[in-house]
Amino acid sequence: MEAETNNLADKIGVPATLEMMAEEAVELAHACLKYARYLRDENPAPGRSNPELTSKIEEEMADVYIILRELRKTDGLVDSRKVSEVIDEKRRR
C-alpha cells in the first residue's frame, strides 16, 4: 500500500505540474493585461468593471501561488535556497 501524499507533483507528475504552472502564469498575465487596458481606457474588456478585473487578478495570483508552493516541495526540481537567493538579489536591485 502506497503512502498518501499531499504533494501535487507526486499525484499528477512533474510535467503536469509544470504545465499547470505555465497555464496559471498565462492566466495571471492575461488578467493583468486586461486590467492595464482598463486603467488606460485602451480597448478595455467589454462590460468589465474595476472590481471584476481586480478580483480576477487576485484569483489568478492565488492559483500561481498555490502551484509555486507545490513546485517548491518537489524534490530535485528546484533548490529553494537558490530561489530565495535570487529573490534577495532581485530585491536589492
C-alpha positions in Angstrom: 0.0 0.0 0.0 1.4 3.4 -1.1 1.6 6.3 1.4 -0.8 9.1 0.8 0.9 12.3 -0.4 0.0 15.9 -0.2 2.4 16.9 -3.0 0.7 17.7 -6.2 3.6 16.6 -8.4 3.6 13.2 -6.7 -0.1 12.8 -7.6 -0.1 14.1 -11.1 3.5 14.1 -12.1 6.1 16.8 -12.5 5.4 17.5 -16.2 1.7 18.0 -15.5 2.5 20.3 -12.5 4.8 22.4 -14.7 2.1 22.6 -17.3 -0.3 23.8 -14.6 2.2 26.4 -13.5 2.5 27.7 -17.1 -1.2 27.8 -17.6 -1.8 29.7 -14.4 1.0 32.1 -15.1 -0.5 32.8 -18.5 -3.9 33.4 -17.0 -2.4 35.8 -14.5 -0.6 37.7 -17.3 -3.9 37.9 -19.3 -5.8 39.3 -16.2 -3.1 41.9 -15.7 -3.1 42.9 -19.4 -6.9 43.3 -19.3 -6.7 45.5 -16.2 -3.9 47.6 -17.6 -6.1 48.3 -20.7 -9.0 49.1 -18.4 -6.8 51.6 -16.4 -5.6 53.3 -19.6 -9.1 53.1 -21.2 -7.5 51.4 -24.2 -9.7 48.8 -25.6 -11.0 47.7 -22.2 -12.7 44.3 -21.8 -16.3 45.0 -22.7 -18.7 45.0 -19.7 -15.9 44.5 -17.1 -15.7 46.7 -14.0 -12.7 47.5 -11.8 -13.9 45.1 -9.0 -14.3 42.3 -11.5 -10.9 42.8 -13.0 -9.1 43.1 -9.7 -10.9 40.0 -8.4 -9.7 38.1 -11.4 -6.1 39.2 -10.7 -6.5 38.1 -7.1 -7.8 34.7 -8.1 -5.0 34.1 -10.6 -2.4 35.3 -8.2 -3.7 32.7 -5.7 -3.6 30.0 -8.3 0.0 30.9 -9.2 1.0 31.0 -5.5 -0.5 27.5 -4.9 1.4 25.9 -7.8 4.6 27.7 -6.9 4.4 26.3 -3.4 3.8 22.8 -4.8 6.8 23.1 -7.1 9.0 24.2 -4.2 8.0 20.9 -2.5 9.0 18.8 -5.4 12.3 17.0 -4.7 15.1 17.7 -7.1 13.1 20.2 -9.3 14.2 23.5 -7.8 16.6 24.4 -5.0 14.5 26.5 -2.6 17.7 28.1 -1.2 18.7 29.2 -4.7 15.2 30.6 -5.3 15.5 32.6 -2.1 19.0 33.9 -3.1 17.7 35.1 -6.4 14.7 36.8 -4.8 17.1 38.6 -2.4 19.3 39.6 -5.3 16.5 41.0 -7.3 15.1 42.9 -4.3 18.4 44.6 -3.8 18.2 46.0 -7.4 
